[in-house]
């Protein structure tokens, strides 16, 4: 039994609005947010369509069926959490009103006093409908796409849940790590240094022991959000954390080979072992920053001992690429609120808001607005904001602005940078920060160290009382309402080109 698990029948107050990926898909279809594509090829079409969906704000979730070379019902779902309405579905929010504010307020509300709930062990799960072991293990029996034209192979694990147990504490970590099919029973796994999964694998390497692992490659959308949530403290199980969000324990079945807790809602489960001393060539792969990245032949391999899957199984896919893509859209809200929470916990007062823009992959830029209260307040916020648990990995820029600047409005942020900062006085470079071999801007062999540029775009502390007064502007919405006819094009349609998202394009 997992550490601190509870048994079925224990009293829990709330029930999730949906129980597994299939119920989620039914509800997404009911609200008009799901499309089905038949006949798309795994070689090119699925990846091309997914890239197009990522490039169009508010695009639907798409399930691919009747994939050539595969029987009907072997499906691939992409872009699950790529719109605000579907994020609301995943989180149980009524999709009405200002969805940007609703999503931010949801995370601010639940993260303040989130109470993790340990998993509930049950005896069986639908994914045991099909159990494949020995010579029957064949990862290519699933329609894993080649997501980008230059990828080194087919990637089965992109929106997955990788389960690893810390050998010292017994805590089960759940993360998302890319997985390339290397053989019928071999799946590459790439974890950047410093990620929780890599820290756990390294502990097994130090012990010279094989590392038990489960990769769920068909997972419910909330668990996928949890597994992507950089900033959850090391030692906090994402399964418990997701249950705290849902306010209901995650039902799990203990893996027959590894004893790891596998969510009962899973579609496709790969169970096996990692030999930490065995490294294989893997990649290249189109990564989160929009460039191909190879791991330099330094990836571990999951030796898959058993595959379990439901009838008509569903692969969940979230390939990376030039941002923004699906995970950027949903992580923008979560990571930004995590950063707000962590800044406050670090003792930085009067933080008004934080935004990790999807356009910057939620990593490369962190924007913070503060109400300055003392000399050095802006610099303090900048230094801390670049090194939080939610922002440290792969960061590049930190921008600090005053409370009158909407951090979600990149045009307003650029205006503050252009008019309130002096480069010599207000630009500061911090070196030797945490990055990875995926970082395109640092030289090979740099040991995954990069620098951070902190831009203090606040009114200078010593000039705050006599800094020029900004021109007052009436609400654009109010002006547009009064003068709507000016924005009509000849065929009577509203000119949407002038109606930009208030939150930097986050969908």
N, C-alpha and C positions, 0 to 999 in steps of 0.2 A: 504494500500500500504506500502511495506517496506520502511524504512527510505532511502531517497535519490534515490528512484527508478526512472526509466525513462519508458516511454510508447513506445509501438511498433510504428515503423515509424520514431523514432528519427534517425538522420544520424550517422552511425558508419562506419568507413573506411573498416575494414577487415572482412572477412568471414572465419570461421573455415574450415579446410580441411574435417572434418566429423562432423555430427550434433548430433548423439546419439550413444549409445552402439552398435546398430545393424549395422550402417554404419561403425563404427570402426572395428567390427568383419569381415565385408565384405572385408575391406582393409587388415586386418591381414591375412585373408585367401588368398587374391590375392598375397601377398608376401610370401606365404608358411609358415606362422607363427601360423596357427590355425589348430587344429585337433578336430575331433568329435569322442566321445566314446558313444556307445549305450549299454544299458542294465546294466550299473554299479549300484550297490545298494547304497542307501543313508546310510545304516547301517555301511558299511565298505569300499567298493570299492572306492568311491569318495575321502574319506580322505586318503586312502593308495596311490592312484595314485597321489594326490596332493603333498603328502610328498615326493614321488619319483621325481616329477617334480622339487621341490625345491632343491633337492640334486644334480641335473644335470645341469651344467652351460649351458645356451643357450637353455633350453628346451622350447617347444612350449606352447602357450596358449591352453587350452583344454575346450571344451564345452561338457557337459554330457547331453544326451537326452535319451528318452525312458527309464526313470528310473523306475524300477519295483514299482508298486502301484500307479504310476502317469501316466497321459495321456501324449502322445507324444507332445512335444513342451514346456512342463514345464521343463526348463533347468537350469543348473548350470554352470557358467563360472569361471574358475580359472586361475591363473598365467598370468593375462592380461598384466601387465607391467614387467614381469619377465625376459625379454631379452632386450639387448640394442637396437635392431632394433625396437621392439615394443614400447620402450620408445620414440624412435625417431618418430614413428607414432603418438603417443599420443601428443607429443610436436610440431609436424609439422616440424621436422628436416629431411633433406635429409639424408638417411642412407648410407653414403659413407665415406671412409677414416677411420681415427682413431675415433671410436665411443666414447671411453672414453673421449678424448679431446673435441669432439663435444658436448657431454652432459654437461661437466663442463663449457665449453665456453658459451653454451646456457644459463645456469643458471647465470653465471657471467654477461652476457649481460643484461638479463631481470630484474635481481634483483637490478641493480644499480639505475635505475630510473623507476621502475615499477609503473604504474599509475592504481590503482584499478578502475574498472568500475562497477557501481551499476547495479543490475538486471533490466531486462525489463519485466514488467508485461503484460501477455497476458491472454486471456479469457478461453482457453481450452488447453488440452494436451492429447496425446494418452493414457496415463495411466488411463484416465476416461472411457476407453472402458468397464471396469468392476468395479463396485462399490459395496462393501459388507459392510453392517452395521448390528448392532444388533446381532441376533442369527446366521447370516450368516458369522460373523467374525470367522475365524478358521485359525490360523497361520500354523497348520499342513497340510493345503491344498497345501502348497508349499514343494518341496522336500529338505528341509533343512537337510544337512548331520550331522551325528555324526562324527566330523572331526578326533578325536583321540580315541583310544580304551578305555581310562579311563575317557573320558569326562562325566560329570554328566547329559548330555542331548544333544538335538539337538540345534545347534547354527545357527539361521537364519541370524544374523547380524555379519559379519566378515569383509567384504569389503563394508561397508555401509556409509551413510551420515546421521549423527544425527543432526537435525536442532533445535536450541534452541535460543530464543530471550532474551537478557538481559533485565530484567524488569526496570532497571534504565536508560539505554542508548538507548534501542530499537534496538541495533545492533544484527544481527543474526549471531550466530556462527555455524560452521559446523565441526564436529569432527567424528572420527571413534571410537566407543565403542562397545565392544562385547555384543551380545544379545542372551540369551538362551530362548527357548520357555518354559514357565512355565505353560501355560494353553492356551485354545483356543483364548483368547483375552488378554493374559498377556505375555509380553516380558521383561525378566530381562535386566538391563542395568548397566554395571560396569564402573564407571569413577574413576580413581585414584585421590586422593587429589591433588589439585594444577592444574589439567587440566582445561581448559577453560569451558568445559561442566559442570564439578563439581562445579566450582565457580558460574556458573549461577544457577544451581539447588539449591545450598546453599542459594542464594539470595531469591529464592522463599520460601525456608524453613523458613528463617528469617521473611518473610512476612506472613507466615502461609497460603500460597496460592498454589493451584495446578499449576504445571509447564507445559505449552503447549509444545508438542514435535512432531516432524515428524522424522521417520526413513525410509530412502530410502535404500532398500536392493537390488536394482538392479540399479547401477549408472554408469555413463560414466567414463572412466578411468582417465581423467584429473581431474574431481571433486574428485575422490578418492585420487589422489595424493595430492590435496590441503587439503583434510580433514585429511591427515596423517602428514602434514608438521609442526611438532613441531618447534616452533621458530617464527611463525608469531605472531606479537604483539597482546596481548589481546585487544580487541576492534576493530580489523581489521577483517571484514567479509571475510571468505574464499571464499564465492561466488564472491565477488567483486575482490578478489585477483586472483582467477582462471580466471575471465574474463579479468583481466589485462594481464595475461599470454597469453590468447587466442586472445587478442585484439578485443574482441567482447562480448557484454553483454550476460549474461546467461538469457535465456527466462525462466520465472517462472510463476506459477499459484498460487494464494493465496489459502491456504488450507481451505475448507469449514467449518471445525471445529475450527481450531486454528488461521487462518489468516496468518500462516507462509508461506514464499515464497518457493514453491516446484519446483525444476528444471523440466521443461516440458519434458526433455529427459528421465525422470525416468522410470524404468520398473515396480517396485513394491514399493508402498508407504504405510506406516503404520502411521496413524494419531491418536493422543490421548493425554494422560495427565499422568504426574508423580505426585503422592502424596509424597512429600519429606519425610513425617514422616513414610511412610510404607517401611519396609525393609524385604527382603525375602532371604531365602537360595538360593544360586546360585553356579553353578560349581560342581566339579572342572572342569578346562579347561586347555588344553595344551597351555601355554602362550609363549610369544615372546623369552624367554630365554632358552626354551627347557625343562621346568619342568611343572608339573601340579600345578596350583595355584587355591585355593579357595578363595573367598572373605570373608570368615568367617561369612556368613549370613548377610552381610551388603550391599547388592545391592538394588538399587531402582528398581521399576517396572513400565514399560509403560503399562497403561491400554488402549488398542487399541480400539478406538471407530469406526474406519472405515479403510478398506483396499481398495486401488485402484490399479489396475494392467492392463497391456496391455494383449491382446490376446497372448497366448504362451509366458508367462513371463519368464524372465531370472534373476536368483539370481546371484549376483557377490560374489565370495568367495575368501577370503585371510586368511585362518587359520594361526595361529601362530605355533610355534614349535622351534626346535633347529635351531639356525641361521646358515647360511643365508636362508631366505625365501623371497617370492616375494617383500614384501615392503622394506626389507633390500636392495635389488638390486636397486630399483629405488630411495629410500631415500638417499642412499650413496652420490649421486651427489648433490641432493638438500640440504641436511643437511650440507654437507661439505662447500658448497658455502654460505649458510646462516651463518655458523660459521665464515667464512672468512670475510663476510660483517660486522657481529656483532663485531668481534675483531677490525676491523678498526674503527668502530663507537665508540668503547670503548677507543680509543686512543692508541692502541698497533701498533707501526709502523713496517714497513718492514716485514710483514707476507708474506711468499712466497706461501704457500699452506696449506690447511687443508684437512684431510681425516678422515671420520668416517667409519671404515671398516665394510662391511656387515657381516664378520665373528664374529664381536662383537655386532651384532644387532643394529649397528649405534648409540648405547648408551654407551656401556660399555667402549669404548676406543675412545679418540680423539687424533689424531696425528697432530702436528703443526710444520711446518718448518719456521724458521726466519733467517734473516741476522742480526746478533747481532751488535748493534750500541752503546751500553753503558752498564756499569755494572748493573746487575740485570734485564736486558732485557728479558732473558730466563725465569726467575722466574715470572716476570710480566705476560708474555704470558701464562705461565702454570696456574697461579692463575685465570686469567680472562677466559681462554679457558674452564675451568671446570665448569663455572657458567653462561654461556651464555643462552639465551632463547632457543637456539637449542640444547644445550648439558647438561643442568643442571639436567634434570630429569633422575634418575637412572644411572648416570655416575659412573665410577669406576676408570679409569686410564686416565691420560693425559701424553702424551709423546712429549717433545719438542726436535727437531733436528735442525741441521744446514741446510743451503740452499743447500748443496751438496747432501743431502739425499732425495731421492724420497719418499714422504710420502705414495704413493700408493704401494710401494714395501715393503711388510712386512719383507722380508729377509734383505733388507738394513736397515730398522728401527731396527730390532733385532741386527744387527751388530753394529749400533751406540750405542744402549743401552749397549751392551757387552763391547765395547772398549772405550767409551768416558765418561761414568759416573762412579763415585765412590759411592757406596750405602750410606755411611754415609754422604757424602757431598751433593749428588744430588737427594736423595729420600726424599720427603716431604709428610706428611700425613695431610690432612685437614678433620676435623670432622664436624658432624652435618649438612650434606648436604641433599638435597632433593632427596628422593627416594619414595618407596611405599610399601604396603603390599605384592606386587608381588615379591619383592627383596628376592631371595633365600638365600643370604649370610648374612642377618641380622636376629637377633633373633625376634621371635614374641613379640609384645608389645614394640618394639623399636620406635614406633610412626613415622615410615617411614623415619627415619634418617639414613644415611650411611656416609661413609668416602670416600675420594678421594686420590689416590696416584699420585703425580706429579713426573714424572721422567725427570730430566734435562739431556738429552743425547746429549747436545751440547758440543763443545770444551770449557773447562773452560775459562772464560773471561780473567783471568790473564795469561793463557797459550796460548792464541789464536795465538800469533805470532811465537811461537816455538813448537807448538803441532806437533807430527810426521805427515809426509806427507803420505796420502793414496796412495796405489799402483794404478797407472793409469791403466784403463781398456778400451780397445776398445769396441765399441758397439757390444753387443752379436749378434744383427741382422746382422751386417756386417760380423762378423766372420762366422756365420752360413751360410750366403749366399755363401761365398767363399768355405766353407768346408761342403757343404750340404751332400755329399755322406757319411760322417761319421755318419750321423743321420738316414740313411736308414736302415730299418729292412729287413730281408731276402725276404719278399714277396713284397718289393718295396714301402711299405707305409712309410711315414715319422713318426718317433717316436715322437708322440705328447706329451709324458710324460715329455720331456724337454722343452716344449714350454708353459710356464706359462703366465697367464694374467699379463700384466704390471700394472694392477690396483687391485691387491689383490683378484682376482677372481670375481669382481663385474660383473654381467651379465646384 
